[in-house]
Amino acid sequence: MLRVTNATRSTVVGDSIELADTSLKRMFGLLGRRGLDAGGGLWIKPSSGVHTFGMAFEIDVVGLDDNLRVIKLWRCLVPFRVTSVSLKMRSVLELPCGAISRCEMQVGDQLAISSSSQPGAVSP
């Protein structure tokens, strides 16, 4: 599990974030789940956009560049939608609906990702 913090705002985005960094994990993502617990989420790497086809719940989606800087936000994206695709976007963070507002996240914010058990940045 990973811990995601917003270094710009000194807030914790999530402390139970899963990593989807293989073709299989990226393909299935959050499909088949009934929701995300508070503090949970999925970091999809690499990704230049996502869809919510087949999902049963809304999610917040955060588009990140190479340096984990926020470049796009989608709040409470409903099932059966598609985000825009961006060549600048290198990874995507899927969070429970309302997480973006709760963390007061904004485009331009710098995120940091580390192991939940050990502090220290994970390379983008």
C-alpha positions in Angstrom: 0.0 0.0 0.0 1.0 3.6 -0.7 0.5 6.9 1.1 -0.2 9.9 -1.0 0.3 13.4 0.4 -0.3 16.8 -1.1 3.0 18.5 -0.4 1.6 21.9 -1.5 -1.2 21.9 1.1 0.3 19.5 3.7 -2.6 17.1 3.6 -2.9 13.4 3.4 -4.8 12.4 0.2 -4.9 8.6 1.1 -2.9 6.1 3.1 -4.2 2.9 1.5 -3.5 3.5 -2.1 -3.0 0.5 -4.4 -0.6 0.6 -7.3 -1.8 -0.6 -10.8 1.5 -0.8 -12.7 1.0 -3.9 -14.8 -1.2 -4.4 -17.9 -3.6 -6.7 -16.0 -3.9 -4.4 -12.9 -4.5 -1.4 -15.2 -7.1 -3.3 -17.3 -9.2 -4.3 -14.3 -8.6 -1.2 -12.1 -11.6 -0.8 -9.8 -14.0 -3.0 -11.7 -16.0 -5.4 -9.6 -15.7 -3.3 -6.5 -18.6 -1.7 -4.7 -16.7 1.4 -3.6 -13.6 2.8 -2.1 -13.0 3.2 1.6 -11.9 6.6 3.0 -8.1 6.8 2.5 -8.2 4.3 -0.3 -7.6 4.6 -4.0 -5.7 3.4 -7.0 -2.6 4.9 -8.6 -2.6 3.9 -12.3 0.9 4.1 -13.8 1.3 4.8 -16.7 -2.0 6.3 -17.7 -3.1 9.2 -19.9 -6.8 8.9 -19.1 -9.4 6.5 -17.6 -13.0 5.3 -18.1 -15.7 4.3 -15.6 -17.5 1.8 -17.8 -18.8 -1.1 -15.7 -18.2 0.7 -12.4 -20.9 0.8 -9.8 -19.8 4.1 -8.0 -18.5 7.6 -8.5 -14.8 8.4 -8.2 -12.6 11.4 -8.1 -9.8 11.3 -10.7 -6.5 13.2 -10.5 -4.3 13.5 -13.6 -0.6 13.7 -12.8 2.5 14.6 -14.9 5.9 13.0 -14.7 6.8 14.8 -11.5 3.5 14.0 -9.7 2.1 17.5 -10.2 -1.6 17.8 -10.6 -2.6 18.7 -14.1 -6.3 17.8 -14.2 -9.1 17.1 -11.8 -12.4 15.3 -12.3 -14.7 15.4 -9.3 -17.2 12.6 -8.7 -17.0 11.1 -12.1 -20.1 8.9 -12.6 -20.1 5.4 -14.1 -20.0 5.1 -17.9 -17.9 8.2 -18.5 -14.4 8.8 -20.0 -11.9 11.4 -19.0 -10.1 13.4 -21.6 -6.8 12.0 -22.7 -3.6 14.1 -22.3 -0.1 13.5 -23.6 1.2 15.4 -20.6 -0.6 13.0 -18.2 1.6 10.2 -17.1 -0.4 8.6 -14.2 -3.8 8.8 -12.7 -5.0 8.6 -9.1 -8.5 7.3 -8.6 -10.0 8.3 -5.2 -13.3 8.1 -3.4 -15.8 10.7 -4.5 -15.3 13.9 -2.5 -11.5 13.3 -1.8 -10.4 16.2 -4.0 -12.7 18.6 -2.2 -11.8 17.2 1.2 -8.1 17.7 0.5 -8.6 21.1 -1.2 -6.6 19.8 -4.1 -6.0 22.1 -7.0 -4.3 22.0 -10.4 -0.7 22.8 -9.9 -0.4 21.0 -6.5 2.6 18.8 -5.9 1.9 15.3 -4.6 4.3 12.9 -3.0 3.9 9.1 -2.9 5.6 6.8 -0.4 5.2 3.4 1.1 2.6 3.3 3.8 5.0 1.5 6.1 8.0 3.7 5.4 8.3 7.4 4.7 10.2 8.4 1.7 9.2 9.3 -1.8 8.4 6.8 -4.5 9.8 7.8 -7.8 7.3 9.0 -10.4 
